Amino acid sequence: MDAELTDDFQDGNALAGPLLEIFAVDVTAALGCCAHCGSTGPVATLRVYRHAPGLVARCPGCGEVMLRLVRSAHTAWLDLSGTTRLRIPL
């Protein structure tokens, strides 16, 4: 059996430290890749629209949605389904 499929795993709390390190930086400097056209560039170059219930960020190349962020008083929802990857400088 593959190592990934055994009972030798930790729960998602093991991600707390690594994710805190990543999201404690300025993500606008990260390089994002558009899932639609493959264009890559800094998050700061995305076109952000505030007319929705949150923020919608579109690819400057093809106009497809790369990121959605909605916040309430106690929760934030981040949808990166239009982004294939983020390269975040640490």
Legacy VTK file of the C-alpha trace (Angstrom):
# vtk DataFile Version 3.0
C-alpha trace
ASCII
DATASET POLYDATA
POINTS 90 float
0.000 0.000 0.000
1.261 3.523 -0.793
2.490 5.629 2.121
-0.230 8.206 1.350
-2.968 5.606 1.874
-1.862 4.238 5.251
-3.089 5.293 8.674
0.155 7.235 9.178
-1.243 10.770 8.852
-1.987 13.882 10.859
-5.155 15.915 10.862
-5.427 19.295 9.165
-4.102 21.058 12.264
-0.644 20.089 11.016
-1.152 22.781 8.354
-1.637 25.575 10.897
2.003 26.639 11.108
2.836 26.358 7.406
-0.347 28.170 6.328
0.186 30.905 8.898
3.647 31.465 7.456
2.288 31.685 3.923
-0.667 33.960 4.594
1.309 36.205 6.932
2.979 37.720 3.867
1.723 40.195 1.294
-0.098 37.894 -1.128
-0.353 40.675 -3.743
3.313 39.967 -4.529
2.520 36.295 -5.231
2.505 35.078 -8.824
-0.835 33.575 -9.801
-1.555 31.434 -12.841
-4.955 31.712 -14.536
-6.736 28.362 -14.821
-8.389 29.503 -18.051
-5.633 31.021 -20.219
-2.455 30.102 -18.321
-1.345 33.724 -17.968
0.939 34.255 -14.978
1.497 37.493 -13.085
1.417 39.153 -9.681
-1.886 39.100 -7.802
-1.545 42.899 -7.707
-2.195 43.004 -11.470
-5.607 41.284 -11.241
-8.660 43.409 -12.010
-10.695 43.596 -8.807
-14.422 44.323 -8.873
-16.294 45.368 -5.735
-19.833 45.302 -7.196
-20.517 41.786 -5.879
-21.194 40.719 -2.282
-17.400 40.538 -1.947
-14.320 41.042 -4.074
-14.025 39.383 -7.479
-10.571 39.390 -9.109
-10.315 38.720 -12.841
-7.363 37.827 -15.040
-6.054 40.909 -16.861
-5.379 38.745 -19.925
-8.655 36.892 -20.531
-11.075 38.395 -17.994
-11.966 35.084 -16.308
-12.471 35.025 -12.525
-9.337 33.905 -10.675
-10.219 34.767 -7.087
-13.278 35.548 -4.969
-13.132 36.843 -1.397
-16.207 37.343 0.762
-16.001 38.430 4.386
-18.441 38.671 7.219
-17.828 39.844 10.771
-16.413 36.447 11.818
-15.593 34.507 8.653
-13.801 34.843 5.340
-14.435 32.712 2.245
-11.635 32.494 -0.316
-12.278 30.820 -3.667
-9.186 30.265 -5.816
-10.787 27.810 -8.256
-9.841 30.063 -11.191
-6.188 29.949 -10.166
-4.062 26.898 -10.837
-1.265 27.937 -8.494
0.158 30.754 -6.401
3.904 31.198 -6.013
4.312 33.139 -2.782
7.641 34.752 -1.907
8.569 34.172 1.745
LINES 1 91
90 0 1 2 3 4 5 6 7 8 9 10 11 12 13 14 15 16 17 18 19 20 21 22 23 24 25 26 27 28 29 30 31 32 33 34 35 36 37 38 39 40 41 42 43 44 45 46 47 48 49 50 51 52 53 54 55 56 57 58 59 60 61 62 63 64 65 66 67 68 69 70 71 72 73 74 75 76 77 78 79 80 81 82 83 84 85 86 87 88 89
